[in-house]
Amino acid sequence: MGSRKSTLVKRRLAKAFRMNQAVPAWKRETLSPRDGYNFKRRNWRSTKLKIY
């Protein structure tokens, strides 16, 4: 991540990065098929963040 960003922007980008990860495989086995998928997954091209 570049250094010429404010701390607030960096924190929001880091949160979006964490939220965009998949559900772990070990947790997917214990959950139901509906809950084993992250419905908030976001593609960097199709859906942009409203940070700025």
N, C-alpha and C positions, 0 to 999 in steps of 0.2 A: 504494500500500500504506500502511496506517495506521501511525502512529508508535508506538502503544501495543502493540507486540509485541516480544518478546525477539529478540535477534540470531539465535539458533538457529532460531526459528520463521520468521523472514524468510528465512534461507538455505534452509530446507527448502521453503518456498513458491516461492522463485525456482527451485529445482531442479525442482520439479514443473511449474512453468510452462514451463521449457525442454524437459522431457521430453514435454510434451503437444503439441508442435508437429509439423506434418506433415513428411514427407521432402521435401527440395527437388526442384523439377521437373527440374533438370539432373542430379541424382543418380538420380532415378527412371528416367530414360531409359537410364542405363548399367547399372542393376541388373536382375535378373530380376523378373517380375511378383510373385513371392512376397516378394521383399526390398524392393520399392518401396513398401511400406505400413508405417506405424508401428502395430504390434499393441498397443502400450501406450497408445494414445490413450485419454483419459478425459474423460467428460462431467461438468461441474460439478454437474449435478443428480442423475444416477443413481449415480455412484460418488464417495464422499467420501474425503478424505485422512485418514489417522490421524496427525495432527500434534500435536494437543493431548492 
